[in-house]
Amino acid sequence: MSVEPRFDATIHAPNRLRICALLDAVQSAEFATVQEKLDVSASVLSKHVAVLVDAGYVQQRRATRNTRQRVWLSLTDAGRSAYQGHVAALRAIVAGGTEPSGESAARH
């Protein structure tokens, strides 16, 4: 099944793109693990996760483990589709293809 290239300005911000890339490879990841992999502060990660949650791309699940509250992050189906479409759009741009659909050059 082919993914339709679609540029997504919400995902395009470097840290949000990295969050989506990490979450696309797994079913879910603990907040602290994502923070460590991206090498960002908790507040920076929280800010970007909030944008992705508001867009409907990421969901958070809270769970208590060893008496500590943990937050698990995962891509929603819409988030996974948007991320994969965004990656396809970036590949089309790099390959010199036509302008991908979605939020395009109008913002440049």
Secondary structure, 3 states (H helix, E strand, C coil): CCCCCEECHHHHCHHHHHHHHHHHCCCCEEHHHHHHHHCCCHHHHHHHHHHHHHCCCEEEEEEEECCEEEEEEEECHHHHHHHHHHHHHHHHHHCCCCCCEECCHHHC
